[in-house]
């Protein structure tokens, strides 16, 4: 069931989203060669606590017996999403780092991701980051009350494939707000899912995950980290948005 949010709930998500964007900016500034990803995770947890929020990822999936152990997901190079921070994962020049972070604030959840360059990166790394960032913008332009959600999915896929890259199929965006994962399921490619007509007050986490090579993925031994099967680079950008009658408001950008 898709939950339409009240104005009070949207106001809380708007405030939380701006805080989360500030936190992400601080994390990105620390994504430098020699820094370990656990240090970034500790910083994120401290900043969320100081803001009066709660990390939404930490402990997620506890019913499965393998709860996610950290505040952020920190995925490097061919890792797509859900990389677990570790003091042994040390960033080096040329890496691209995906940071995914979610927070509950005043009872409501916002979720976002960015990909950061660590020092000087290769031309292909620059391109995959730019294409992923822009395909999210292209998709967001299609979000408006009364429009089918599939217009977003089709726009993202068309843009990405025109640039010679591939769209991950097995991981998708989602509704967000009262919980981290709500309906609807939001593919970043044309799918056979039942069509959803957008309504004002829907809050969505839109998150294209784009690969340099094949869209096929694998789950690593930690049972959380997803990576490309061919070892090629992957990039990830995500924003929480609210659907409006005139279009969309992006809640996780400053």
C-alpha positions as CSV (number, residue, x, y, z in Angstrom):
1,X,0.0,0.0,0.0
2,X,1.3,3.4,-1.0
3,X,1.2,5.9,1.9
4,X,0.3,9.5,1.1
5,X,2.1,11.7,3.6
6,X,0.4,14.6,5.6
7,X,1.8,18.1,5.4
8,X,3.2,17.7,8.9
9,X,5.0,14.5,7.9
10,X,6.4,16.1,4.7
11,X,7.6,19.1,6.8
12,X,9.5,16.6,9.1
13,X,11.0,14.9,6.1
14,X,12.0,18.2,4.5
15,X,13.8,19.2,7.7
16,X,15.4,15.8,8.1
17,X,16.4,15.7,4.4
18,X,18.3,19.0,4.7
19,X,20.1,17.8,7.8
20,X,21.0,14.6,5.9
21,X,22.3,16.6,2.9
22,X,24.6,18.6,5.3
23,X,25.9,15.4,6.9
24,X,26.6,13.9,3.4
25,X,28.5,17.0,2.5
26,X,30.7,16.5,5.6
27,X,31.2,12.9,4.8
28,X,32.2,13.6,1.2
29,X,34.8,16.1,2.4
30,X,36.4,13.3,4.4
31,X,36.5,10.8,1.5
32,X,40.2,11.1,1.0
33,X,43.1,8.8,0.4
34,X,44.2,7.1,3.6
35,X,40.9,7.4,5.3
36,X,39.2,4.1,6.4
37,X,35.5,3.7,5.9
38,X,34.8,2.9,9.5
39,X,36.0,6.4,10.4
40,X,33.4,7.8,8.0
41,X,30.8,5.6,9.6
42,X,31.7,6.9,13.1
43,X,31.5,10.5,11.9
44,X,28.1,9.9,10.3
45,X,26.7,8.3,13.5
46,X,28.0,11.2,15.6
47,X,26.5,13.8,13.2
48,X,23.1,12.1,13.1
49,X,23.0,11.9,16.9
50,X,24.0,15.6,17.3
51,X,21.2,16.5,14.9
52,X,18.6,14.6,17.0
53,X,18.2,11.8,14.5
54,X,18.6,8.0,14.5
55,X,20.5,6.0,11.9
56,X,18.0,3.9,10.1
57,X,20.3,1.3,8.5
58,X,22.0,0.2,11.7
59,X,20.3,-3.0,12.9
60,X,18.2,-3.3,9.7
61,X,17.3,-6.8,8.9
62,X,17.7,-8.1,12.4
63,X,14.8,-10.6,11.9
64,X,17.0,-12.4,9.3
65,X,19.7,-13.0,11.9
66,X,22.3,-10.8,10.0
67,X,21.5,-7.2,10.9
68,X,23.3,-4.5,9.1
69,X,26.0,-3.4,11.5
70,X,26.7,0.3,10.5
71,X,25.2,3.7,10.0
72,X,26.3,4.2,6.4
73,X,26.8,1.9,3.5
74,X,30.3,2.5,2.0
75,X,30.8,0.8,-1.3
76,X,34.1,1.1,-3.3
77,X,34.7,0.8,-7.0
78,X,33.0,-2.4,-8.3
79,X,30.8,-2.6,-5.1
80,X,27.4,-1.3,-6.0
81,X,25.6,-0.9,-2.7
82,X,25.5,-2.0,1.0
83,X,29.3,-2.2,1.5
84,X,30.0,-2.5,5.2
85,X,32.4,0.1,6.7
86,X,35.6,-1.4,8.1
87,X,38.9,0.0,9.5
88,X,40.5,-2.3,7.0
89,X,38.9,-0.7,4.0
90,X,41.2,2.2,3.4
91,X,40.5,4.6,0.6
92,X,43.2,5.2,-2.0
93,X,43.8,7.6,-4.8
94,X,41.6,6.8,-7.9
95,X,38.8,5.1,-5.9
96,X,35.2,6.0,-6.2
97,X,33.2,5.7,-3.0
98,X,29.5,5.4,-2.8
99,X,28.0,6.5,0.5
100,X,24.4,5.6,1.3
101,X,22.8,7.0,4.4
102,X,19.3,7.1,6.0
103,X,18.0,8.8,9.1
104,X,14.8,8.9,11.1
105,X,14.1,12.4,12.3
106,X,10.9,13.6,14.0
107,X,9.4,10.2,13.3
108,X,10.1,10.2,9.5
109,X,12.8,8.6,7.4
110,X,14.8,10.2,4.6
111,X,17.4,8.3,2.5
112,X,20.1,9.5,0.1
113,X,23.3,8.4,-1.6
114,X,26.2,10.0,-3.4
115,X,29.3,8.8,-5.2
116,X,32.6,10.6,-4.4
117,X,35.9,10.7,-6.2
118,X,39.0,10.0,-4.0
119,X,41.6,12.2,-5.4
120,X,42.3,12.0,-9.2
121,X,40.1,9.4,-10.9
122,X,40.1,7.8,-14.3
123,X,38.1,9.2,-17.3
124,X,35.7,6.3,-17.2
125,X,35.2,6.8,-13.4
126,X,34.5,10.5,-14.1
127,X,32.0,9.5,-16.8
128,X,30.1,6.9,-14.8
129,X,29.7,9.3,-11.9
130,X,28.5,12.1,-14.2
131,X,26.1,9.9,-16.1
132,X,24.6,8.4,-12.9
133,X,24.1,11.9,-11.3
134,X,22.5,13.2,-14.5
135,X,20.2,10.2,-15.1
136,X,18.7,10.8,-11.7
137,X,18.0,14.4,-12.7
138,X,16.5,13.2,-16.0
139,X,14.3,10.8,-14.2
140,X,13.2,13.3,-11.6
141,X,12.0,15.6,-14.3
142,X,9.3,13.0,-15.2
143,X,7.9,12.9,-11.6
144,X,4.6,14.8,-11.3
145,X,1.2,14.0,-9.8
146,X,-1.1,12.4,-12.4
147,X,1.8,10.9,-14.4
148,X,2.8,7.2,-14.5
149,X,5.8,6.3,-12.4
150,X,7.2,4.3,-15.4
151,X,8.1,7.5,-17.2
152,X,10.8,7.9,-14.6
153,X,12.1,4.4,-15.1
154,X,12.1,4.7,-18.9
155,X,13.9,8.1,-18.9
156,X,16.7,6.8,-16.6
157,X,17.3,3.7,-18.7
158,X,17.2,5.5,-22.0
159,X,19.7,8.1,-20.9
160,X,22.1,5.6,-19.3
161,X,22.1,3.2,-22.3
162,X,22.7,6.1,-24.7
163,X,25.9,6.8,-22.8
164,X,27.0,3.1,-23.2
165,X,26.4,2.0,-19.6
166,X,23.9,-0.4,-18.0
167,X,21.2,-0.2,-15.3
168,X,21.2,-2.6,-12.4
169,X,18.0,-4.7,-12.6
170,X,18.0,-6.5,-9.2
171,X,18.2,-3.5,-7.0
172,X,15.6,-0.7,-7.2
173,X,14.3,2.5,-5.5
174,X,11.3,2.5,-3.2
175,X,8.8,4.5,-1.3
176,X,10.1,6.0,2.0
177,X,8.8,8.0,5.0
178,X,7.2,6.2,7.8
179,X,9.6,3.3,7.1
180,X,12.8,2.9,5.2
181,X,11.2,0.7,2.5
182,X,7.6,1.3,1.5
183,X,5.6,0.8,-1.6
184,X,6.0,1.4,-4.5
185,X,8.9,-0.6,-6.0
186,X,10.7,1.8,-8.3
187,X,12.8,0.2,-11.1
188,X,15.4,2.3,-12.9
189,X,14.5,0.5,-16.2
190,X,11.4,-0.3,-18.1
191,X,9.8,-3.3,-16.3
192,X,6.6,-5.3,-16.3
193,X,5.6,-4.0,-12.8
194,X,2.0,-2.9,-12.4
195,X,1.7,0.8,-13.3
196,X,1.6,3.3,-10.5
197,X,0.0,6.7,-11.1
198,X,1.8,9.3,-9.0
199,X,-0.2,11.3,-6.5
200,X,0.7,14.5,-4.5
201,X,2.1,13.5,-1.1
202,X,3.9,10.4,-2.2
203,X,7.5,10.3,-0.9
204,X,10.0,8.3,-2.9
205,X,13.6,7.3,-2.7
206,X,14.9,7.4,-6.3
207,X,18.2,5.7,-6.7
208,X,19.7,4.6,-10.0
209,X,22.7,2.2,-9.7
210,X,24.7,2.3,-12.9
211,X,27.5,-0.1,-14.1
212,X,30.2,0.4,-16.7
213,X,29.9,-3.2,-17.9
214,X,27.1,-5.7,-17.5
215,X,24.1,-5.0,-15.3
216,X,24.5,-8.4,-13.6
217,X,25.4,-8.4,-10.0
218,X,26.6,-10.7,-7.2
219,X,26.2,-10.9,-3.5
220,X,29.4,-11.0,-1.5
221,X,30.2,-13.4,1.3
222,X,29.1,-10.9,4.0
223,X,25.6,-11.3,2.6
224,X,25.1,-7.5,2.3
225,X,27.5,-6.1,-0.3
226,X,26.4,-6.2,-3.9
227,X,29.1,-6.0,-6.6
228,X,29.3,-6.1,-10.4
229,X,30.0,-9.6,-11.6
230,X,32.6,-8.4,-14.1
231,X,34.5,-6.2,-11.7
232,X,33.7,-3.0,-13.5
233,X,32.9,0.2,-11.8
234,X,29.5,1.1,-10.5
235,X,28.0,4.5,-9.4
236,X,25.0,5.3,-7.2
237,X,23.1,8.5,-6.6
238,X,19.9,8.7,-4.5
239,X,17.5,11.4,-3.4
240,X,14.3,11.4,-1.3
241,X,11.6,13.4,-3.1
242,X,7.9,14.4,-2.5
243,X,5.5,14.4,-5.4
244,X,3.6,17.6,-5.9
245,X,0.8,18.8,-8.3
246,X,3.4,20.8,-10.2
247,X,6.2,18.3,-10.2
248,X,8.5,17.2,-7.4
249,X,10.4,18.6,-4.4
250,X,13.8,17.1,-3.7
251,X,14.1,16.8,0.0
252,X,17.8,15.7,0.3
253,X,19.5,18.5,-1.5
254,X,20.7,21.8,0.0
